[in-house]
Amino acid sequence: MEFDTEHESSPVSRRNLTQGAALTLAAALMPAPGAARTPQANTRNIKPRRLKEGDVVGLITPCGFLEQEGIDRAARNIEDLGVKVRLGKHVLARRGRYAGTVAQRLEDLHAMFADPEIDAIWAATGGSGGISLLPHIDYQLIRKHPKIFVGYSDVTCLHLAIHRQTRLVTFHGPVGISTFSDYSKKHLQAILMQPEREYAMSMAQENRAKGETAANYQVRTAKHGTAVGRLTGGNLSLVAALSGTPYAAELKGHILFLEDIGEAPYRIDRMMTQLDLSQGLKTSAALMLGIFEKCEAPENESSLTLNETLETHLDRSGVPAVTGYSIGHIAHQMTLPMGLTARLDTVAQTLTLLESAVL
């Protein structure tokens, strides 16, 4: 995974804490030595309160950095949902390609969950570096103050870790600087603000139209069937990177959804194989692959195509398996509640949430 959204930002200088202050803050935020980090045995979900017009959304950058222009754009996109936006203290911090130090990013994440005036939390962008936060997150704080948390791309690692450690339902959906298309906005509002007992999502017509000329947008079914299971997954690079850790996606009995960008077919093959070796793709209830953008090998390179690579793994799994669904680094994307029970119907080409994701 090389890019954080369908739009990139250019780097500029950022304000930073002094080294001494950063070290002091880091010490204060890190969990005590020996703190338990094993997954919670309880499999019952914790659902956050629904988002209402006028609510306050905390905007943070837990992974890659953004310029002021990107932050402004993210705020406008989220405010267009009828809510207010409050920026994290370190939202413009930068350390290399990351949005500040681990301590700074943790401080904003923890502050937003702890603040009673904040009703939901949104990642402004993806990028890289989110994985460094995982062993230092105060999961008990999150469990005590459950809130809507939205993002995708590198934010995948935070979704998986938070759900494994707390069972909070979080939302794999557009980051703040994404293109909030009518399709994306419709699903965000329906799932976060107007919950129903059942909610069906079909493919975006814009993605279907693009599939007429772009092979990676074509909806393909490797194995037909209807499957019911809890949703898990996200960006393939991050899902694979967490294999074998306390924060890994749980595949058994789950509908595993995956997408990526900027990865060559041979790397996608390696990561899919890693997931298969670690838990077994055949143990999942179904495989639902999204749009893999910029993942074809160069024309002059001897390589399997993207579709050949993906279909090899889908065929071997033996479970209902599809690719080309409206998930990924694209303008028209679904919002998927992590850990929520859903039904995949490969014939109707729909994903139906079988319970509301918020209270």
C-alpha positions as CSV (number, residue, x, y, z in Angstrom):
1,M,0.0,0.0,0.0
2,E,1.8,3.1,-1.2
3,F,-0.8,5.9,-1.3
4,D,-3.3,7.0,1.4
5,T,-6.2,8.2,-0.7
6,E,-7.2,8.9,-4.2
7,H,-5.5,12.4,-3.8
8,E,-2.0,13.0,-2.5
9,S,-0.6,16.1,-0.7
10,S,2.9,17.7,-1.1
11,P,5.1,18.0,2.0
12,V,5.7,21.3,3.8
13,S,7.4,22.1,7.1
14,R,5.4,21.6,10.3
15,R,5.7,22.7,13.9
16,N,7.1,20.0,16.2
17,L,7.5,19.6,20.0
18,T,10.9,19.9,21.3
19,Q,12.8,16.7,21.9
20,G,12.5,16.9,25.6
21,A,8.8,17.7,25.6
22,A,8.2,14.8,23.2
23,L,10.0,12.4,25.4
24,T,8.1,13.5,28.5
25,L,4.8,13.2,26.7
26,A,5.7,9.8,25.3
27,A,6.5,8.5,28.8
28,A,3.1,9.8,30.0
29,L,1.2,8.1,27.2
30,M,2.8,4.7,27.1
31,P,1.1,1.9,28.9
32,A,2.7,0.6,32.1
33,P,5.3,-2.2,31.5
34,G,3.6,-5.6,31.5
35,A,0.2,-4.2,30.6
36,A,-2.0,-6.9,29.1
37,R,-2.4,-6.6,25.4
38,T,-4.0,-9.9,24.6
39,P,-7.3,-9.8,22.6
40,Q,-10.5,-9.6,24.6
41,A,-12.3,-13.0,25.1
42,N,-15.7,-11.3,25.0
43,T,-17.0,-11.4,21.4
44,R,-20.1,-9.2,22.0
45,N,-19.8,-5.9,20.1
46,I,-19.9,-2.5,21.6
47,K,-21.8,-0.1,19.4
48,P,-21.2,3.7,19.5
49,R,-24.0,6.3,19.6
50,R,-25.3,7.4,16.3
51,L,-24.1,10.7,14.7
52,K,-26.7,13.5,14.7
53,E,-26.8,16.9,13.0
54,G,-25.0,19.4,15.2
55,D,-22.7,16.8,16.8
56,V,-19.0,17.5,17.2
57,V,-16.5,15.4,15.2
58,G,-12.9,15.3,16.2
59,L,-10.5,15.4,13.2
60,I,-7.1,13.7,13.7
61,T,-4.1,12.6,11.7
62,P,-3.1,9.3,13.3
63,C,-1.0,8.2,10.4
64,G,0.5,10.4,7.6
65,F,0.8,14.2,7.7
66,L,-1.3,16.7,5.9
67,E,-0.8,20.4,4.9
68,Q,-3.3,23.0,6.1
69,E,-5.1,22.8,2.7
70,G,-5.8,19.1,3.3
71,I,-7.0,19.7,6.8
72,D,-9.3,22.5,5.6
73,R,-10.7,20.2,2.9
74,A,-11.3,17.3,5.3
75,A,-13.1,19.7,7.7
76,R,-15.4,20.9,4.9
77,N,-16.2,17.4,3.7
78,I,-17.2,16.3,7.2
79,E,-19.1,19.5,8.0
80,D,-21.2,18.9,4.9
81,L,-22.8,16.0,6.8
82,G,-24.4,18.7,9.1
83,V,-21.9,18.3,12.0
84,K,-19.2,20.5,13.5
85,V,-15.5,19.8,13.4
86,R,-12.9,20.2,16.1
87,L,-9.2,19.8,15.2
88,G,-6.8,17.7,17.2
89,K,-4.0,19.6,18.9
90,H,-1.3,18.0,16.7
91,V,-3.2,17.7,13.5
92,L,-0.6,19.7,11.5
93,A,2.5,18.1,13.2
94,R,5.0,16.3,11.1
95,R,7.9,13.9,11.6
96,G,9.2,12.6,8.3
97,R,6.2,11.3,6.5
98,Y,4.2,10.8,9.7
99,A,1.8,13.3,11.3
100,G,4.1,14.0,14.2
101,T,5.7,11.6,16.8
102,V,3.9,8.5,18.1
103,A,3.3,10.4,21.3
104,Q,1.7,13.4,19.5
105,R,-0.6,11.1,17.5
106,L,-1.5,9.1,20.6
107,E,-2.3,12.3,22.5
108,D,-4.8,13.4,19.9
109,L,-6.4,9.9,19.6
110,H,-6.8,9.6,23.4
111,A,-8.0,13.1,23.9
112,M,-10.8,12.7,21.3
113,F,-12.1,9.5,23.0
114,A,-11.8,11.1,26.5
115,D,-13.5,14.4,25.6
116,P,-17.2,14.3,26.5
117,E,-17.9,17.1,24.0
118,I,-16.6,15.0,21.0
119,D,-19.3,12.7,19.6
120,A,-17.3,11.0,16.8
121,I,-13.7,10.8,15.6
122,W,-12.5,10.9,11.9
123,A,-9.1,10.3,10.4
124,A,-8.3,13.1,8.0
125,T,-6.0,10.9,5.9
126,G,-4.3,7.5,5.8
127,G,-0.7,7.4,4.7
128,S,1.6,5.3,6.9
129,G,2.8,5.0,10.5
130,G,-0.5,4.0,12.2
131,I,0.9,0.6,13.1
132,S,3.4,2.2,15.6
133,L,0.5,3.3,17.8
134,L,-1.0,-0.1,18.4
135,P,1.0,-1.3,21.5
136,H,0.6,2.1,23.2
137,I,-3.1,2.8,22.8
138,D,-5.2,2.9,25.9
139,Y,-7.8,0.4,24.9
140,Q,-9.6,0.6,28.2
141,L,-10.1,4.3,27.7
142,I,-11.7,3.5,24.3
143,R,-13.9,0.8,25.8
144,K,-15.2,3.2,28.5
145,H,-15.9,6.0,25.9
146,P,-17.1,4.2,22.7
147,K,-17.5,6.6,19.8
148,I,-17.8,6.4,16.0
149,F,-14.3,6.2,14.4
150,V,-14.0,6.5,10.6
151,G,-11.2,6.1,8.1
152,Y,-9.5,3.6,5.8
153,S,-6.2,2.8,4.1
154,D,-3.5,2.9,6.8
155,V,-6.2,3.4,9.3
156,T,-7.0,-0.3,8.8
157,C,-4.5,-1.2,11.5
158,L,-6.3,1.0,14.0
159,H,-9.7,-0.5,13.1
160,L,-8.4,-4.1,13.6
161,A,-6.6,-3.3,16.8
162,I,-9.4,-1.4,18.4
163,H,-11.9,-4.1,17.5
164,R,-9.7,-7.0,18.7
165,Q,-9.0,-5.2,22.0
166,T,-12.3,-3.6,22.7
167,R,-15.0,-5.1,20.4
168,L,-16.0,-1.5,19.5
169,V,-17.7,-1.3,16.0
170,T,-15.6,1.1,13.9
171,F,-16.1,2.2,10.3
172,H,-14.0,1.5,7.3
173,G,-15.1,4.5,5.2
174,P,-13.8,7.7,3.5
175,V,-11.1,9.6,5.3
176,G,-11.6,13.3,5.6
177,I,-9.8,14.3,2.4
178,S,-11.5,11.6,0.3
179,T,-13.9,12.5,-2.5
180,F,-17.3,12.5,-0.7
181,S,-19.3,11.4,-3.7
182,D,-23.1,11.1,-3.6
183,Y,-22.7,7.3,-3.3
184,S,-20.2,7.5,-0.5
185,K,-22.1,10.2,1.4
186,K,-25.4,8.3,1.1
187,H,-23.9,5.2,2.8
188,L,-22.1,7.3,5.4
189,Q,-25.3,9.0,6.4
190,A,-27.5,5.9,6.3
191,I,-25.1,3.8,8.5
192,L,-23.9,6.5,10.9
193,M,-26.9,8.8,11.2
194,Q,-30.0,6.9,10.0
195,P,-29.5,3.3,11.2
196,E,-31.9,0.6,10.0
197,R,-32.3,-3.0,11.2
198,E,-31.2,-4.2,7.7
199,Y,-29.4,-2.1,5.2
200,A,-28.4,-3.3,1.7
201,M,-25.6,-1.9,-0.4
202,S,-25.2,-2.5,-4.2
203,M,-22.2,-1.5,-6.4
204,A,-21.8,2.1,-7.3
205,Q,-23.0,2.7,-10.9
206,E,-19.9,4.9,-11.5
207,N,-17.7,1.9,-10.7
208,R,-19.7,-0.4,-12.9
209,A,-19.4,2.0,-15.8
210,K,-15.6,2.2,-15.3
211,G,-15.5,-1.6,-15.4
212,E,-16.4,-1.5,-19.1
213,T,-12.9,-0.3,-19.8
214,A,-10.9,-1.0,-16.6
215,A,-10.4,-4.7,-15.7
216,N,-9.9,-4.0,-12.0
217,Y,-13.3,-2.4,-11.7
218,Q,-15.1,-5.3,-13.2
219,V,-17.3,-7.3,-10.7
220,R,-16.2,-10.9,-10.9
221,T,-17.4,-13.9,-9.0
222,A,-15.0,-16.8,-8.4
223,K,-17.5,-18.8,-6.5
224,H,-21.2,-18.1,-6.1
225,G,-23.1,-18.3,-2.9
226,T,-24.7,-16.5,0.1
227,A,-22.6,-16.1,3.2
228,V,-23.3,-14.6,6.6
229,G,-20.5,-13.4,8.9
230,R,-19.0,-10.5,10.8
231,L,-17.1,-8.0,8.6
232,T,-13.3,-7.7,9.0
233,G,-10.4,-6.6,6.8
234,G,-9.4,-3.4,5.0
235,N,-6.2,-2.6,3.3
236,L,-4.4,-5.8,2.3
237,S,-0.9,-4.5,3.2
238,L,-2.0,-3.7,6.7
239,V,-4.1,-6.9,7.2
240,A,-1.1,-9.0,6.2
241,A,1.3,-7.0,8.3
242,L,-0.7,-7.7,11.4
243,S,-0.8,-11.5,10.9
244,G,0.5,-13.3,14.0
245,T,0.0,-10.3,16.3
246,P,-2.6,-9.6,19.0
247,Y,-4.2,-7.2,16.5
248,A,-4.7,-9.5,13.6
249,A,-8.0,-9.7,11.7
250,E,-10.0,-12.8,12.7
251,L,-10.8,-14.7,9.6
252,K,-12.7,-17.7,10.8
253,G,-16.4,-17.3,10.1
254,H,-15.9,-13.7,9.0
255,I,-16.6,-12.0,5.7
256,L,-13.1,-10.8,4.8
257,F,-12.9,-7.6,2.7
258,L,-9.7,-6.4,1.1
259,E,-8.4,-3.7,-1.2
260,D,-5.0,-2.1,-2.0
261,I,-3.2,0.5,-4.1
262,G,0.2,0.6,-5.7
263,E,1.1,-3.0,-5.1
264,A,2.5,-5.3,-7.9
265,P,0.7,-8.6,-8.5
266,Y,3.6,-10.6,-7.0
267,R,3.4,-8.6,-3.8
268,I,-0.4,-9.1,-3.7
269,D,0.2,-12.8,-4.2
270,R,2.7,-12.9,-1.3
271,M,0.3,-11.1,1.1
272,M,-2.7,-13.2,0.2
273,T,-0.5,-16.3,0.7
274,Q,0.6,-14.9,4.1
275,L,-3.0,-14.6,5.2
276,D,-3.7,-18.1,3.9
277,L,-0.8,-19.6,5.8
278,S,-1.5,-17.7,9.0
279,Q,-5.2,-18.6,9.4
280,G,-6.5,-20.1,6.2
281,L,-8.6,-18.2,3.7
282,K,-10.9,-21.2,3.5
283,T,-11.9,-20.6,7.2
284,S,-13.6,-17.4,6.3
285,A,-17.3,-17.2,5.5
286,A,-16.6,-15.3,2.3
287,L,-14.0,-13.2,0.5
288,M,-15.1,-9.8,-0.8
289,L,-12.3,-8.0,-2.6
290,G,-12.7,-4.4,-3.7
291,I,-10.9,-2.2,-6.3
292,F,-7.1,-2.7,-6.4
293,E,-5.9,0.6,-7.9
294,K,-2.6,0.9,-9.8
295,C,-1.8,-2.8,-9.1
296,E,-1.0,-4.0,-12.6
297,A,2.6,-5.0,-13.5
298,P,4.3,-2.9,-16.1
299,E,3.7,-4.1,-19.7
300,N,7.3,-5.1,-20.3
301,E,7.5,-7.2,-17.1
302,S,6.9,-10.9,-17.0
303,S,4.0,-11.2,-14.5
304,L,0.6,-12.6,-13.9
305,T,-2.1,-10.0,-14.3
306,L,-3.9,-8.6,-11.2
307,N,-7.0,-10.6,-11.9
308,E,-5.1,-13.8,-12.5
309,T,-3.4,-13.3,-9.1
310,L,-6.6,-12.5,-7.2
311,E,-8.6,-15.3,-8.9
312,T,-6.0,-17.9,-8.0
313,H,-6.5,-17.2,-4.3
314,L,-10.3,-16.8,-4.6
315,D,-10.6,-20.1,-6.4
316,R,-8.5,-22.0,-3.9
317,S,-10.5,-20.7,-0.9
318,G,-13.6,-22.7,-1.8
319,V,-15.9,-20.1,-0.1
320,P,-18.1,-17.5,-1.8
321,A,-15.6,-15.1,-3.3
322,V,-15.9,-12.0,-5.4
323,T,-13.8,-9.1,-6.6
324,G,-14.4,-5.6,-8.0
325,Y,-16.8,-4.5,-5.2
326,S,-17.1,-0.8,-4.3
327,I,-14.3,-0.7,-1.6
328,G,-10.9,0.8,-1.9
329,H,-8.9,3.9,-2.8
330,I,-11.8,5.1,-5.0
331,A,-14.2,8.0,-5.0
332,H,-17.3,5.9,-4.8
333,Q,-16.9,3.6,-1.8
334,M,-19.1,1.8,0.7
335,T,-18.8,2.3,4.5
336,L,-18.3,-1.0,6.2
337,P,-18.8,-1.4,10.0
338,M,-16.0,-3.6,11.4
339,G,-17.3,-6.5,13.4
340,L,-20.9,-6.1,12.3
341,T,-22.9,-9.1,11.0
342,A,-23.6,-8.9,7.3
343,R,-24.8,-11.1,4.4
344,L,-23.0,-11.3,1.0
345,D,-25.1,-12.4,-1.9
346,T,-22.9,-13.0,-5.0
347,V,-25.9,-13.4,-7.4
348,A,-27.6,-10.1,-6.4
349,Q,-24.2,-8.5,-5.9
350,T,-25.2,-7.0,-2.6
351,L,-23.8,-6.7,0.9
352,T,-26.6,-6.4,3.5
353,L,-25.9,-5.3,7.1
354,L,-28.1,-7.5,9.3
355,E,-28.2,-5.1,12.3
356,S,-27.7,-1.4,12.9
357,A,-24.2,-0.4,13.5
358,V,-24.9,2.4,16.0
359,L,-27.3,2.9,18.9
